[in-house]
Amino acid sequence: MDLGLKDRVYVVTGATRGLGFASARELAADGAKVIVTGRDAARAADAAASLGPDVVGVAADNGDPEAAARLVATAKERFGRLDGILISVGGPAPGLASTNTDEQWAAAFESVFLGAVRLARAAAAELGEGGVIGFVLSGSVHEPIPGLTISNGLRPGLAGFAKSLSVELGPRGIRVVGLLPARIDTDRVRELDALSGDTATARAANESGIPLRRYGTPEEFGRTAAFLLSPAASYLTGIMLPVDGGARHGF
């Protein structure tokens, strides 16, 4: 199936590893031109180099108020246009409602929530008909995840923002979509499993609650993201798509 990605231009944040990198790889493999970002300039450059000549690495922190405008400007300067953005943010610090500090909440709000809002607004101001804004969120949008209280607090609010944005931008032909990963086999998920002490036991317990009885792969997530960002998904907007192997049992 031709997704129609050839020569389209996307920004993918948090793309030096994990789900952001997997998504950027799928976009580039289908012919898109991509700006990949990460906090570390060398890692962003290395990630871009590994994905091909039409991928550019830029150092950017989602919590930086200037980052959004700079990334949009970079896309236009390097490739002449912007067709979409995938806003992927590293997970906030784990912890409980009783243990997470004000400083942790404030830092996470700046990067996970307000940083994503700024990126979406900057992209929306530049996108034309057929443009798309994607958010990588979490299964915690629907159900809290034990030990991730900050994420449980911020991700549902960001999903609400995305839904509101989809209503505002729909008349302009701009789509807004969200992806809700659960247990995808990334470094972040392995770190969370390790917090339980026995990683193998934690993984087996988690897999038992997934109908497909396994963790997803970053490649599977990346292919899903590439489809949602592509013209092939041109009538999908305002949706939050679980990428979880069936772990969420509700509709």
MITIVEX-188972 format. One record per atom (N, C-alpha, C): x, y, z; residue in three letters. Coordinates in steps of 0.2 Angstrom, whole numbers, plus 2048, in hexadecimal, padded with zeros to 3 digits. Example, Ala and Ser with C-alpha at 12.3 -4.5 7.8 and 13.67 -1.06 7.14 Angstrom:
2
8427E4827ALA83E7EA827ALA8427F0827ALA8407F5823SER8447FB824SER840800827SER
***
This chain:
251
8047FA800MET800800800MET804806800MET80380B7FBASP8078117FBASP804816800ASP807818805LEU80481D80ALEU805824808LEU808825802GLY80882C800GLY80D831803GLY81282E806LEU81783180ALEU81C835807LEU81D833800LYS8238357FDLYS82483C7FCLYS82983F7FFASP82B8467FEASP82784B803ASP822848807ARG81F84B80CARG82484D812ARG823852816VAL82885481BVAL825854822VAL828851826TYR82685082DTYR82B852832TYR829854838VAL82D85583EVAL82B84F843VAL83084C845VAL82F84684AVAL833848850VAL83084A856THR83484B85CTHR835845860THR83B846864GLY83C840868GLY83E83A864GLY84283B85FALA84383685AALA84A83385AALA84E83385FTHR85483085FTHR854829861THR84E827864ARG84E820866ARG84681E867ARG845818868GLY83E81686AGLY839817865GLY833819867LEU82D81A862LEU82E82085DLEU83182585FGLY83282B85BGLY837829855GLY83C825857PHE841823852PHE83E81E84DPHE83A819850ALA83781484CALA832817847ALA82E81D849SER829820845SER82D82483FSER832827841ALA83682B83CALA839826837ALA83B820839ARG83E81B834ARG83981982FARG833818832GLU82E81682DGLU82C81B828GLU82B82182ALEU82A827826LEU82F828821LEU836828823ALA83B82881EALA83B823819ALA83A81D81BALA83A817817ALA835817812ALA83081B813ASP82A81B80EASP82B82280AASP83182580AGLY83282B806GLY831832809GLY82F83280FALA82E839812ALA83583C814ALA835842814LYS83B846817LYS83984881ELYS83E847823VAL83D84782AVAL84284B82EVAL83F850832ILE843853837ILE84384F83EILE84884C840VAL848848846VAL84B84C84CVAL84884C852THR84B850857THR84D84C85DTHR85184E861GLY85384C868GLY85685186CGLY857850872ARG85A855876ARG862856875ARG865850873ASP86C850872ASP86D85186AASP871856868ALA873857861ALA87685185EALA87B84E861ALA87F84985EALA87A84385DALA876841861ARG87183B861ARG86C83D85BARG86A84385BALA865845855ALA86884484FALA86F84684EALA872846848ALA87383F846ALA87583A84BASP876833849ASP870830847ASP86A83184BALA86482E849ALA862830842ALA863837840ALA861839839ALA866835834ALA86C835835ALA871832831ALA86F82A82FALA86C827834SER86B820834SER86481F830SER86082482FLEU85A82482BLEU85A826824LEU860829822GLY86082B81BGLY861832819GLY863834813PRO86483B811PRO85F840812PRO85983E812ASP853842813ASP85184381AASP85584281FVAL853842826VAL859847829VAL85684C82DVAL85A851830VAL85A850837VAL85F85083BGLY85F850842GLY85F857845GLY85B85984AVAL85B85F84DVAL85B85E855VAL85F862859ALA85F861860ALA859866862ALA855863866ALA84F867868ALA84C86486FALA84A868873ASP847866879ASP840868879ASP83B863879ASN834865879ASN83286A87EASN83586B884GLY83486F889GLY836876887GLY83A877882ASP83D87E880ASP83888287DASP83688887FPRO83088B87CPRO83288E875PRO83988E873GLU83B89086CGLU83B88A867GLU83B88486AALA83C87E866ALA83787D860ALA83087E861ALA82B87D85DALA82C881856ALA82D888857ALA82E88C851ALA83488A84EALA83A888851ARG84088784EARG83F88084AARG83C87B84CLEU83B875848LEU837876842LEU83187A842VAL82D87C83CVAL83287F837VAL83588483AALA83A888835ALA83F884832ALA84287F836THR84787A833THR84487682DTHR83E87482EALA83A870829ALA83A874823ALA83887A823LYS83687E81ELYS83D88081ALYS84288181EGLU84988381BGLU84C87D818GLU84C87781BARG84F871818ARG84B86E812ARG84486E813PHE84086A80EPHE83B86E80BPHE83A87580DGLY835879809GLY82E87980CGLY82C874810ARG825874812ARG825870819ARG81F86F81BLEU81D86B821LEU817868820LEU816861820ASP81085D81FASP80D85A826ASP81285982BGLY80F856831GLY814856836GLY81285583CILE817854842ILE81484E846ILE81984B849LEU81784584ELEU81B847854LEU81784985AILE81984C860ILE81A846865ILE820844866SER82283E86ASER827841870SER824840876VAL82884287CVAL82A83D880VAL83083D883GLY832838888GLY82E83888EGLY82D832890GLY828831896GLY82B83589CGLY8268388A0PRO82883C8A6PRO82B8378ACPRO82D8398B1ALA8308358B6ALA82B8318B9ALA82D82A8BBPRO8288268BEPRO8278288C5PRO8228268C8GLY8218278CFGLY8198278D1GLY8188288D8LEU8118288DALEU80F82F8DCLEU8088308DDALA8058368DEALA8088398E5ALA80A8348E9SER80D8378F0SER8158388EFSER8188368EATHR81F8378EATHR82283C8E4THR81E83D8DFASN8208418D9ASN8208488DCASN82684C8DBTHR8278538DDTHR8238588D9THR82385E8DBASP8208648D7ASP8258658D2ASP82C8648D3GLU8308658CDGLU8308608C8GLU82E85A8C9GLN82D8558C4GLN8278568C0GLN8228588C4TRP81B85A8C0TRP81C8608BCTRP8208658BEALA82186B8BAALA82586A8B4ALA82A8668B5ALA82F8648AFALA82B8608AAALA82785B8ACALA8238578A8ALA81E85B8A4ALA81B8608A8PHE8158648A4PHE81986889FPHE81E86B8A0GLU82286F89BGLU82386B895GLU826865895SER828861890SER82285C88DSER81F859891VAL81A85488EVAL81485888CVAL81185D890PHE80B86088EPHE80C86688BPHE80F86B88ELEU80F87288BLEU814872885LEU81986E885GLY81D86D87FGLY81A86B879GLY81686587AALA812862875ALA80D867872ALA80986B877VAL805870874VAL808875870VAL80E878872ARG81287D86EARG81387A867ARG816874867LEU817870860LEU81187085CLEU80C86E85FALA80686D85BALA803874858ALA80387985CARG80188085AARG806882854ARG80C881855ALA811884850ALA810880849ALA80F87984AALA80E876844ALA807878841ALA802878845ALA7FB87A842ALA7FB88183EALA800886840ALA80088C83DALA80388B836ALA807886835GLU80B88582FGLU80788082AGLU80487B82DLEU801876829LEU7FB879824LEU7FB87681EGLY7F587781AGLY7F087181AGLY7EC871815GLU7E786B814GLU7EB865813GLU7E985F817GLY7ED859816GLY7F285881BGLY7F385E81FGLY7F885D825GLY7F685982AGLY7FA85782FVAL7F9852834VAL7FD85483AVAL7FA853840ILE7FD854846ILE7FC84E84AILE80184A84CGLY801844850GLY804845857GLY80184185CPHE804841863PHE80583A865PHE80B839867VAL80C83286AVAL80B833872VAL805830874LEU80383187BLEU80482A87FLEU7FF827881SER800821886SER7FA81E887SER7FA817888GLY7F481488AGLY7F1817891GLY7F581B894SER7F281E89ASER7ED824899SER7EC825893VAL7E682A891VAL7E0827893VAL7DF820892HIS7D981D894HIS7D981989BHIS7DF81789DGLU7DF8148A4GLU7E68158A7GLU7E68178ADPRO7EC8198B1PRO7F18138B1PRO7F88148B0ILE7FD80F8B1ILE8008108B8ILE80080B8BCPRO80380B8C2PRO80A80D8C2PRO80C8128C6GLY8138148C7GLY81581A8C2GLY81081C8BELEU8118228B9LEU80C8278BALEU80C82A8C0THR80782F8C2THR8078358BETHR80D8388BDILE80D83E8B9ILE80B83D8B2ILE80D8378AESER80A8358A8SER8038358A8SER8008318ADASN7F98308AEASN7F58378AEASN7F883C8B1GLY7F58428B2GLY7F58478ABGLY7FB8468A8LEU7FC84B8A2LEU7F984889BLEU7FA84289AARG7F983F894ARG7F1840892ARG7EC83E897PRO7E583F895PRO7E4846893PRO7E784B897GLY7E6852895GLY7E885488EGLY7EE85188CLEU7F0852885LEU7EC84F880LEU7E9849882ALA7E584687DALA7DE84B87CALA7DC84E881GLY7D7852881GLY7D885887DGLY7DE85B87DPHE7E1860879PHE7E185E872PHE7E3858871ALA7E485686AALA7DD855867ALA7D885386ALYS7D1852868LYS7CE859866LYS7CF85E86BSER7CD86586ASER7D0868863SER7D7866863LEU7DA86985DLEU7D7866856LEU7D6860857SER7D385D851SER7CC86084ESER7C8862853VAL7C2866851VAL7C486C84EVAL7C9870851GLU7CA87784FGLU7CD876848GLU7D2871846LEU7D5871840LEU7D286D83BLEU7CD86983CGLY7CA865837GLY7C7869831GLY7C486F832PRO7C287382DPRO7C7875828PRO7CD87682AARG7D3877826ARG7D6871823ARG7D386B824GLY7D6865821GLY7DC863824GLY7DD86582AILE7E386282EILE7E085D833ILE7E4857833ARG7E2852838ARG7E685283EARG7E384F844VAL7E784F84AVAL7E584884DVAL7EA84484EVAL7EA83D850VAL7EE83C856VAL7EC83685AGLY7F183485FGLY7F282D85FGLY7F882B862LEU7F9824862LEU7FA82286ALEU7F881D86CLEU7F881B873LEU7FC814874LEU802815874PRO80680E875PRO80580C87CPRO80680587DALA806802884ALA80D7FF884ALA80D7F8884ARG8137F5885ARG8177F387EARG81B7F887CILE81F7F8876ILE8267F7879ILE82A7F2876ASP8307F0878ASP8357F5877ASP8357FB87BTHR83A80087ATHR83E800881THR844804881ASP848805886ASP84480888CASP83F80D88BARG83B810890ARG83780A894ARG834806890VAL82F801893VAL8347FC897VAL83A7FA894ARG83E7F6898ARG8407F989EARG8417FF89EGLU8438038A5GLU83D8028AAGLU8378038A7LEU8318038ABLEU8307FC8AELEU8327F78AAASP8317F08ACASP8367EF8B2ASP83C7F18B1ALA8427F08B6ALA8407F38BDALA83C7F88BDLEU83A7FB8C3LEU8367F68C8LEU8337F18C5SER8307EC8C9SER8357E78CCSER83B7E78CAGLY8407E38CDGLY8427DD8C8GLY83E7D98C7ASP83F7D38C3ASP83C7D48BCASP8407D68B7THR83E7D98B1THR83A7D38ADTHR83D7CD8ADALA83A7C78AAALA8337C68ADALA8327C68B3THR82C7C58B6THR8277CA8B5THR8297D18B5ALA8257D68B3ALA8227D68ACALA8277D48A7ARG8257D38A0ARG8207CE89FARG8217C88A3ALA81C7C38A2ALA8157C58A4ALA8157C88AAALA80F7CA8ADALA80B7CF8A8ALA80F7D48A5ASN80C7D98A1ASN80A7D589AASN80D7D1898GLU80B7CD892GLU8057C9893GLU8047C7899SER7FE7C389ASER7F87C7899SER7F87CD89AGLY7F27D289AGLY7F17D4893GLY7F67D288EILE7F57D5887ILE7F27CF883ILE7ED7D0880PRO7EA7CA87CPRO7EF7C7877PRO7F37CB874LEU7F87C886FLEU7FE7C5872LEU7FE7C6879ARG8037C287DARG80A7C487CARG80B7CA87AARG8127CD879ARG8127D4879ARG8187D787ATYR8197DE879TYR8197E0871TYR8177E6870GLY8187E8869GLY81F7EA867GLY8217EA861THR8277ED85FTHR8277F485DTHR82D7F885DPRO82D7FE85BPRO82B7FF853PRO82D7FA850GLU82B7FA848GLU8247FA847GLU8207F684BGLU8197F584BGLU8167FC84CGLU8187FF851PHE816806853PHE81880B84EPHE81E80B84BGLY820810846GLY81B80F840GLY81A80983EARG816808838ARG80F80B839ARG80C80A83FTHR80580D841THR806814840THR80B817843ALA80C81F843ALA80C82183CALA81081E838ALA811820831ALA80B82082DALA80781B82EPHE80081B82BPHE7FC82182DPHE7FB822834LEU7F7827836LEU7F982E834LEU7FF82F833LEU802835830LEU802836829LEU800831825SER80083181ESER7F983381BSER7FA835815PRO7F3836811PRO7EF830811PRO7F182A811ALA7ED824811ALA7E8824817ALA7E982881CALA7E5829822ALA7E182F822ALA7DF83281CSER7DD83981BSER7D683A81ESER7D2835820TYR7CC836823TYR7CC83482BTYR7D283482ELEU7D2832835LEU7D5838838LEU7D183B83DTHR7D3840841THR7CF840848THR7D284384DGLY7CF843853GLY7CF83C857GLY7D3838855ILE7D3831857ILE7D983085CILE7D882B861MET7DE829865MET7DE821864MET7E381F861LEU7E481885FLEU7E8814863LEU7E6810867PRO7EA80B86BPRO7EE807867PRO7F5807869VAL7F9802866VAL7FC7FE86BVAL7F87F986DASP7F97F5873ASP7F87EE873ASP7F77EB86DGLY7F67E486DGLY7EF7E1870GLY7EB7E6870GLY7E47E4873GLY7E47E587BGLY7E97E887EALA7E97E8885ALA7E37EC888ALA7E17F1884ARG7DB7F5886ARG7D57F2884ARG7D07F0889HIS7CB7EC887HIS7C47F0885HIS7C47F6887GLY7BE7FA885GLY7BF7FD87EGLY7B97FF87BPHE7B9802875PHE7BD808874PHE
***
